[in-house]
Amino acid sequence: MRLPWHDILLGIRGLRKQPISAVIASFTLALGIGLCTTVWSLLYGVFLRGLPIPEPGRVIMVFRTNPARHIEWNSVPIHDYYDWREQQHSFESMAGFSTGTVNLAGKEGPERYDGAFVTAGVFETLRVKPAVGSTFRVSDDTPGAPLTIVLGYRVWSDRYRKDPSVVGKSVIVNGEAATILGVMPDGFRFPEDQDLWVVRRDNRAELKQRGDGDSYRVFGRLKPGVTVDQAELEFAQIADRLAKAYPKSNGGYTTRFRTFVQDNTGPELRAVFGGMQVATIFVLLIAIANVANLLMARATLRTREAAVRTAIGASRLRVVVPFFAETLVLSLIGAIVGTAIAYVGVTLFDGATASVGKPYYMVFKLDLPVLAFMLGITVLTALIAGLAPAFYVLKTDVNATLKDESRSSGVLGGRLTKALVVAEIALSCALLIGAGLMVRSITNVRNFRFPFNTERIFTARIGLFDSEYPDTASRTRFFRDLDQRLRALPGVTQASLTANLPLSGGKTDIGFPGKVYGEGAEYPEAQTATVGLHYFETFGIPILEGRDFDERDNSGSDPVAIVNRPFVEKYFNGESALGQRFALRAGRDSLGSWITVIGVVPDTRMQGVDAEDRDPVGFYLPLMQRDPHFVSLAVQTVARDPLSITQQVRQAVEGLNANQPIYNVYSMEGVVRRQTWYFYVFGTVFIVFGAAALFMATVGLYGVLAFSVSRRTRELGIRMALGADARDVIRLVLRQGGKQLGFGLGAGLLIAFGLTRVIGVLMFEMSPRDPPVFTLVVLVVALVGLAASFVPARRATGVQPVIALRAE
């Protein structure tokens, strides 16, 4: 619809006559537009922006899948990768990678980085050129080739001070000599947040059988004109050929495709952002309803003006243009303020997620696509908000209005405003319930007493490589010496080397004596963690029954385990677990060696803090019977700040190996915070939504009732002249507001039940149907609504009947 400039100027002039209502309407729109734009920026950064490479939509990831074994997205064994690459015709090129930490050593000292182990064609497939030097050559991943490495820009800048002569330099990578080939551009950190890339050489000739060795995450760049469906069909045919040729390793396996972004955004993340999107739409709708109600109030006052215009020849369409002009002015002001709100919101969210390992391509900013979205919703908001008053004016009887001005506040307008207020209350109630659940969840996280000690414990990570520690004996010797050095440090009261810190580990299949487990059988499951000596003492976890691990539990002794109390209750019927046996699943239909239970500990929340996995059943295995290459250091100290001993721990490690760094240095309290950050961040977002919704609904209800009372001055005056007292008038107005509250709360509860199903993943130690939260929100909304109704009702009682009767 074309809006003449003079209509916009008239709209500005009209709004200036009621500055307070115009400011409130603009601010509510600013909240709606700003919060909606904030979430759109986050959605765009997570799901739509994609990899910062040429034609990212043509880069497709390929996985193995086995529906019969419930395997959906499996990494690709090295044999399959090379067979796929040689037999396929759909991709221009293919590459594979895996992620891990990389120990980089040289005269600059040892340091640990997040890295990727890649095949030679990874950068060519991505079509990303180096900033300095070159990338991997075709021959770099062939068997026996010299090791090569490509640095990330940040490593080049921080470690080598952007020295271009670093190209060709020899360094030590994971204990092996390697040559630096080049440096990637600033900001490039494929696949997630990597600092450098090490070539992964083809070692198929060294493997005993197909299926052994490394696995890759595989991707390729589609050829022009080839669709994803065509490529999927071709790879299904290749997988079928391999299954027939190698039934033992490939039987039952086929392939599945998805984009890189889809691979990094699971269903939980999509559910959370979906809930945020719904919440912002609610906020925006409440803002629109508020503005529509404001303009409805103005429309009822201007129906006679509209009727006169119509009577002298103006078209109905021309009559309603000023209302759309006013909403456009309000929306543009809201968009300007909303931009500032969105900027603050996006900046805060980006800062909150920057330190927890978000993928490098997830960039949150107000760039052109986001601003274009803001412009679109601004115009859409103006159109939607202007529909209600325009519809009211178009449906008004011109003749009746000209004959009787008192009818200008007709039934239609009253119904529309009441319906809008009911909608505001319903949406606000739903958002407030979501916000209340978030407050309760965050409080639960903050006050939760984990069943292990988190105070004054230093943690770090360390890794050993076969090039320097080629056998179990050398690794065992290093870990034993390091354990002694850590325990001897000044101020250290206890220390443990452990593969898993509390809240980490994983699930595994197990079996019990006397049970038959065949192919396709449902194996029992349990959480598992591998821990070192003094682990339970370091974290203050008591041994309830039996004994702790000690020097007897080594690679030459019978396998043993310590189980938790839920394990005993579930699998041993609560009877004594000591001497009981179980085994780990070793293959498709086989079990490993029998493991004897030697101790029982309490439930230590082995399942972590993930709301999706609430099963605490678990067991611990001794470190020295598992021969790990990577372990965590847990050092209990008397220092108030456990990180104050970082340098002492680093020196203790370097005293055993000068090229061995420590990394992932955190206090145990910091480890817990990194596991629970999303409760705080996403919970705070929903709390903001709820607060904004409550404010707007309160303003909307008050505005509608205040206007309604002002239009009923004559009626109220007659009632008071006939004997009605102040309480009767207040009761009359409160009854009107109460009906709207009742309908709104009822609808809001129904909406809330749907919303909480979506955001249930953010609930910690509580149900998304938490009765206290639902009850409290209903009471708060009811009290606020009644207060908003009482103010205009009380004001109406102050009008003298004689003055009221003369009002019209």
N, C-alpha and C positions, 0 to 999 in steps of 0.2 A: 504494500500500500504506500502510495507516495504522500509524504507529509510536507505540505508547504511550510516554508520557514516561518511565516507569520503565525501558523498554528503552534509551532514549537515555542515561539516567543510568547504567545498568549498562554501556553501551558506553564512557562516559567513564571510569568506574571501572576497567574492564578495560584501557583504553589507558594509564591512569596506572601500571599495574603494569609496563609496558614503555615507559617514557618516551622512550628513545632511538629505538627503532623508530617510535614514534608521531610524534616530531618529524620524523624523516627522511621518513616517508610524507606528513605534512602539507606539508613543504617541497616535495617533488616535485609534489604536487598543486597547490601554490601556483604553481610554475613553469609547469605545464601550463595551469592556468586563467588565470593572469595573462598569459602570452604569447598564448593563444588569444583572450582578451578584447582585448588590444592590437590584434591584427590585425583582429578584428571591428570595432573602433572605426574603424580605417583604411578597411576595406572599406565600412563604413556611410557614412563621410564622403565617400568617393570616388564610390561607385556608387548609394547608396540615399537619402541625405539629400535630395539634389536642391536645386533653387533655393528660397530662402526667400521664397516667394510663395504666395498662395492657390491651391490646387488645381494644383500644379506638373505633375501627370500629364497635364493637359489641354493643356499648352503643347507643341506639336509643331513641329519644324523641317522645312522643305521644301527639297529640293535638286533640281538638274537632274542627269540622268544620261544617258549615251549608251553603252550596252553595246557597240555595234559599234566604238566608238573607245576602249574600255576606260576610259571616264570614269565614275567611280562617284559621287563626292560633289562636285558642282560648285556654286560660288556662282551666284547668279541675276542675270542682266543686268537693268538697270533697266526695260527694256520688258516683260520677262516678269513682273517683280514687279507692275507696275501692271495688266497684263492679268489675272494670277491674281486679284488683289484685287477687281477689278471683276466677274469672271465666276464666282467660287466662291460656294458657299452652306454650306460645312461649318464654317467658322470664324466666331466672333463678330466677330473683328477680326484683322488681319494687320499685321505691321510688319517692317522690315528694318534691318540695321545692318552696319557694318564697323568694324574697330578700327584704331587708329593713335595716333600721338603728337600732342598739341595744344599749340601755343605760346600761352600766356596772358600778355599784357603789360598794363601799366597803371602807375599811380604806385607800386605795390608792387614793380615791377621785372619783368623777363621770367623765366618759368619754364616748364619743359616737363613735361607730364603725360601719362600713359596715358589715352586717351580713346576714345569711341565716336562714330561719325557715324551718326545714327539718323533714321528717318522719324518723323513727328509722333506716331503712335499707339503708340509703343513702351511707354510707361509704363501707358497704359490697357489694353493687351493683357496686360501683366504684373500689372495690378491693384495697383500700388504707388503710394501717395500721397506727395507731397513733405513734408518736415519743415517747410520754410519756403517761402512763395511758391507758385508754380504750376509745372506742367510745360508741355510744348509744346502749342500749340493746333493745330487742324486746318489752319489757314491758314499755319502756320509753314513747312511744307515745299512750298508751292506755288511755281511759278516766279517769281523776282524778289522774293520776300519778304525782309524784313530778317533778318539773321542773329541767331539766338537761341541761348542756352546754358543748361544746367542744371548746377549744381555738385554734386560729391560732398561728403559731410559732412566728410571729412578736409581737402579744399581749403578749405572754408568755415572750418573751425576753425584750420588752420595759417596760411593766407594772410590771412584776413579777421577772425580772432579772434572768430568767431561773431557778427559784426555783422548784425542782421536787416535793416538798411537797405541791404545789398548788393543786394537785389532791385530791379531796375530800373536798376542801375548799368551804365554803358557801359564795355566793355573791348575790347582788341584780341585777336582770336582768329585765329591763323595769318595775321596781317597785315591782317585785315578787322575793321571795327567791329562789335561784337555787344552784345546786351543780355542781362543775367542775369535769368532768369525765376524761379528758385527753387533750393532745396537739397534733395537727397534724404536719406532717413533714414540714421543712423549704421549702418554695416555693409553697406549696399546698394552693390554695385560691379559691377553687370551690365555686360557678359556674363561677364567673367572676373576682372578686377581693375582696373576702370576708375575714374578719378578725376573725370571730368566727361563731359558728353554735349553734342554739337553737332548741331543739326538739319541734315539733308541734304536739300537742296531738289531738286525735280523739274526736271531740265535736259534732258528729252527733246527739246524744241524746238530745242536748240542742236546736237544730234547729227546727223551726216551720214547715218548709216544705222543700221538696227536691229542691235543687238549691240554698238555702240560705247558708250562712257561707263562709268559706275559699275556695280559689281556689289554685291549684297547677300547677307548670310546672312539668310534669311527664316524667320519663324516665325509661328504663329497660335495662338489659343486656340479649341479645339473647342467647338461649341455643345453644350448638354446633350442627351444622347441620341444624338449622332453618334459612331460608332466610328472608330477609325483606319483600318480597312479600307474603310469607306464613303468617308472623305475621300480616301484614296489612289486609289480608283476614280474619283472625280470629277476629281481633278487629272490623272490619266492621260488622261481624256477631253479636258480642257482642253489638255493638252500636245499631244495628237493633232490637235486643231483648229488650234493655233498652228503645228504642223509642216506642215500642209497649206497654211495661209495664208502662211507665211514659210519656205519650204523651205531657203533659203540660210542663215539664221541658226538655225533651229529644227529642221531636218530631222534625224531620228534621235534627238531628245531626248525624254525622258519625265521623270517625277518619282519621287523616293524620299523616304520619311519616316524620321525617327528622333527620339528625345528629345534634349533639350539635353545631358543627362549622357552619352548615347551618343556625341554629337558631340565631346565633350571627353575621352573615354577610348578611345584607340585599342587595337588588338590587342596591342601591346607592353606597355602598362600593364596590360591585363587578364591577360596571361600572367604578368607579374611578381607581381601580387597573387594570382593563382591559385596560383602556386608558394608564396607565403608562407602561403596558407591551407592548402595540403597539408602544409607543414612544421609548422605549429602543430597540426594534427590528429595528426601523427606524435608531436610532443612530448606532447600530451595522452594519446595512447594509451600511450606509454611510462610516463607517470605512473600511469595507471590500472593497467597491468600490474604496476608496483611495489607499489601498494596491494593489488591482488588477491593477489600473492605473499605479502605480509605476512599478510593474513587467511587465506590457505591454510595458512600455517605455524601460525597460531593454531587453525584449524579441525582440523588433524590432532591437535593437543593436546587438543581439546575434543570429539572424536567420542564418547568414552565418556559425557561429560555429556549430549550430544545424544541418545545412545542411551537413557540412563536416562529422560530427559524423554519420549521417544517411548514407552517401555515403560509409563510410568505414565499415558499417555493424551493427551499433547500431540500436536497435529497436526504433520505435517512442516513446514507453512507457518509455524506458530508457533515451531518450533525454529530456523528460519533468520532470523527477524526480528532477533535481536540482531546478526547479521553485517551486515545492512543498516543497523542503527542505528550501528554502529561506522564504516562507510564514510561515512555521512551526517555524523557528527561530524568525521571527518577532512576531508571535502570542505568543510564550512563553515569550518573553520579555514583550509584552503587558500584558500578564496574570500576571506577577510578579508585574508590576506597577499597573495593574488593581486591584489586591488584596488589595493594599494600598488604592486605591480610594474607593473600596467597603467597606473596614473597616471603613473609615471615614464616608461614607454615611450612613451605617447601624447604627453606633454609634450615629450620629446626629439625625437620625429619631427615634431611640429608646428613646433618651433623650427627644425629642420633644413630644412624645406620652405618656411617662411614667407618666406625671402629669395630664393627662386628663381622666384617668379611663379606659385605655385599659384592656381587659381581661387578667388575669394572664398567661394564656397559650400561648398568643401571644408573643413569644420570638424571638427577631431579633438578629441573630448572624451568624458568618461565621463558621458553623460547617460542619461535614462531608458531608451531603447531598448537602449543598450549594457549597462547594469546588468541589465536584464531578460534579456538574452542570457547574462550571467554567471550569474544565478540558475538559468537553464535548464540550462546545461552543468554547474553544480555538482550539481544534482539528478540529471542524467543520469549524471554521473561516479560518484556514489554508487551508483546502481542497477547500472551496468555492473561496477564494481569488486566489488560484493557478489555478483555472479552466480557467480563461480568457486567461492568457498567454500560458497555456498548449494547449488550443484549437487553439489559433493563430498559435503556432509553428507547431502543427499537421496538420493544413490546408495549411501551406506554401508549395509552389511548390519548391521542392529541386533543380531540374535542373535549373529553372529560377533563383533561388537565387545564385547558383554557377556561372551562366553565368553573372549575373548582380547584383552586391551588392547593387546598388542604389535602387533596388526594395524591399529591406528588410523592408521598412516602408510601406507596401502595404495597399490597401484599407480596407482589413478586420480589420487590427489593428486600423486604424483611426476610423472606424465605432464603434468598440467595446469601445474604449476610450471615444468617444463622447456620446455613449449611457450610459456609466457609469456616466459620468459627469451630464448628464440630470437627471439621477435617483438621484444623490446626491442633485442636486438643488431642485428637486421636494420634496424629503423627508425633506430637510432642511427647505424649505418654509412652509411645513405643520407643522413642529415642532415649527418654529418661530411664526407662527400664534397662536398655542397653548400657547407658552410662552408669547406672547403679550397679549393675553386674560387674562392670569394669572396675569401679571403685572397690567393690568387695573383693574382686580377684586380685587387684594390686595390693590391697591390704593383707590378703592371705599370703601373697608371695613375700611381702616385706616382713610379716610377723612369723612366717613359718620357721619352726625350729627343726632344721635338718638333723637327722639321726646320726650325725658325725660332727666332729669339731671343725670349724672353719676359721677360727681365730689364730693369728700369729703362725700361719703355715705358709711357707714359701713353696712355689711349684715352678717347674721348668721342664723342658723336654730335651732329650738327647738321643742320637741315633748312631749306630755302628754299621760299617759297611764291610762286605766280604773282602774287599781289596786290602783292608788293614786288619780285619779280624775274621779270618776265613773259616774258623771252626768254633764249635760250642765251647771248647776249653778256653780259647782266647777271650771270647765274649764273657764267659763266666768269671774269668780272672779279672777282667776290667771292671765289671759291675761290683764284684766283691771288694776290690781295692777302693773304688769310688765310694761305696757304702761306708767303709771304715773312715775315709777322709772326711766325709760329710758329718758323721757322728762325732768326729773329733774337733769340729770347728767351734770356736768360742761362742758361747751363748746358745748353742744348739742342744736341745733336750732330747730330741728323737728324730730319726730320719728313716726313710724307706725309698727304695727304688721299685717302681711298680709300672706295669704296662698300662693300667687303667686307674685314673683318679676316680673318686666318688662321682656319681651321676653319669659315668661313661662306661662303655662296654657294648654289649650287643646280645641278641637272642640266638640260641642255637637249639638244634634238635637233640634229644637224648633218648635213651632206652633203658629198660630195667630187666633184671634177670627173670626168666620165666615167661616173658612176653615175646610174641612173634611179630616182627616188623618186616613186611614185604614191600615190594614196589607199589607205590600209590597209597601206602598206609599213612595214617595220621600219627606222626611221631609227637610225643610230649615235647613241650617247649619250656625253656627257662632262660632267664637272664644269666650272663656269665661275665666274669672279669678275672684277669690274671694279675695277681698282686705279689709283692715281694715281702721279705722278712720285715717285721715290725710295722706292717701296714696298719693293722687294727689298733695297735698301741698309739701310733702317730696320730690317727684320726679319732682316738678316744672311743673306739667301738669295742664293747665288752664281748668276751667269749662266754656264751651262756652255758655251753656244754662241750666237753672234750678239751682239745688243745689247739694252740696256734701253730702255724707253719714254723719250722725251724730248719737247721742245717741238715737234718736227716732227709728232708724232702727235696731231693736233687734228681738229676737225670738218671742216676743209677738205681733209684729206689722205686717201689711200687707207686703208681699214680694215686694221689689223694686229693681231697677237696674239703672245703668248709662250706656248708649250706646255710641259708638263712631260714628264719622261722617259718615264713610262708611256704618254703619248699618242703619243710617237714610236715606241715599241716596238709598240704595238697597231695604229696606223693607217698608219705609214710603214715598217714592218718593220725598225725600228732604224736606217734610213739617215738621212742628214742631212735635217733638217726645214726648214732655211732656204730660203725661197722657195716652199715648198709652200703649197697653198691649201685652204681649206674654207669652208663657209658655214653660217650659222644657219638653222634651219627657220623660214620666214616665215609659212607657212599650212598648210592641210590637205595640200596636195601641191605645195608650192613652197619654194624656198630664197631667202635674201636675197643681199646683195652678197658677192662673194668676199673672204675675209680672208686676208692673206698672213702667214706665220709669219716673225718677225724674230729670235726668240730661243728658247732652251731653258733650263729651270731643273730642279732636282731634284724628286723627289716630295715635296711639302710637306703631304701628308695633306689634300688639298682636300675629301675626303669627310667630314671631321670625325671625331668619335669614335663615331658611331653604329655599333654592331656589325652592324646590318642592311644597311649599305651599305659594302661593302669595296672598291669599284671606285675606284682613285685617278686614273684617266685624267682629265685636265682641261687647261684653258687659261685665260689671263688676257687681258682686253681693256683698252685704255687709257681712263682716266676721261674725258678730254677728247673722246673720240669717242662717248661714250654719253650725255652731258648729264644726269647724275643731279640730283635735287633734294635727296636726303639723302646725306650722307657721314659717314664716321668719321674722327676725327683720331687719328693715331698719332704720338706725339712721344717720341723717344728722348732721355733726359736723363742727366746724370752723377749726379744725386741717387739715393741708395740707395732712397728711397721716391718713386716716380714721381708719386704723387698730391700731393706737396708743391708741385707747380707748377700745381695746379688753378686757383688764383686768377689766376695770370699768364695762363693760357690763356683764362680767362673774360674778362679785361680785353682781351686781344687781339681776341676776337670782338666784344665790345661796342664796341671802338674803331671797328669797321666798321659796326655796327648795334646801337644801344642796346637794341633790343627783341628781340635774337636770343640765346636761351639755349643753353647746352650741356647735355646730359643723358646718361644711361647712362655715368657717369664711373667707370671701373675701370682698374686696372693690367692689363697684358696677362696677368699671372699670374692675376689675378682673373677675367678673361674665360675662361681655360682651366678654372679651378675651377668656374665656372658651367656649363661644358659637360660636366663630369665628376662633378658632385655626386652624381648618382643611383648611380654605382658605389660611392661611399663609404657613402651612406645605406642603400640596400637591401642592399649587401654586408654591412654591419655587422649588419643584422637577421638575416641567415642565419648569420652567425658566432655570434651569441647563441643561436640555435636549436641549432646544432651543439654548443656548449659545454654547454648544458643537457641535451641528449640524452646526451652522453658521461658526464656526472656521474650521471644517473639510471640509465643502463645499467650502469655500474660498481657502483653501490649495489645494484641489483637482482640482478646476478650474484653479488656477494659475499654478499648476504643469503640467497639460495637455497642456495648451496653450504655456507655456514656452518650453516644449519638442517639441510641434508641430512646433513652430517657429524655434527652433534649427535644426530640420530636414528639414526645408524649406529654409535654408540659401542660397543655390544655386539658388533656384527659385526667392527669394527676390532680390538676387544680380543681376540676369538677368533683373528683372523688373526695378530696379533702374538704371542699365546700359542703358536701353532703354528709360529712361526719367521719370520714376515714381519718385515722391518726397516723403519725409517723411510722409506727410499727407495721401498719397495714401496707403502706407504700413500700417500705423496705422489703417486706415479705413478698410483695408482688414482683418487685424487680429481681430479688434473689431467686424466686421461683423460675423466672425466665432464664436466668443464668444457670441455675441448677439443672434444668432440663438439657441445656446444651452441654454442660459438664458431664452429665450422665451418659448421654449418647456418645460423646467423644471418648470418655474413659472406656466404655464397652468396646467400641471399635478399636481403640488403642491397645487394649489387652489382646485382642485377636491378632493384630498386626505384630505385637511384641512376641507372641509365641512363634511366629514365622521367622522374625529377625534373629531371635536368640538361637534358633537352630543353626543359623549361618555362622554366628560368632562364637559358638560353643567351644571352638578350638582354643580360644583365648581364656577359657575358664580354668582357674587353678584351685583345686581342692573345693569345688563347689559345683552345684547343678545349674545349668542355664535356666532352670525353672525355679530358682530359689524363691520360696514364698516370702521371706522377710523383705527382699528387694521389691517384689511386685506389690506387696502391701504398703511399704513405705512410699513408693512412687505414687500409688493411687491416692494416699493421704496428702502428699505434698501437692500434687496437681489439684486435688479437690480444695485444699486450703487456699492455695494461690488463686484458683479460679473464683472461689467465694469472696476472697479479699478484693479481687478485681471487680466483682459484681457489687460489693458493699459500698465502695467509694461513690459511684454514681447514684446508687440508691439513697445513700445518706445525703448527698447533695440535693437530690430531688425534694427531700422533706423540708429543705430550707426555703423553698419557693412559696411566697404568699399566694393564697387562692385567688385573690382579686387580680394580682399581677399576672398570674397564669391564665386567667380567663380573658385578659386583654391581649395576650401574647399573639394571637392570630386575628 
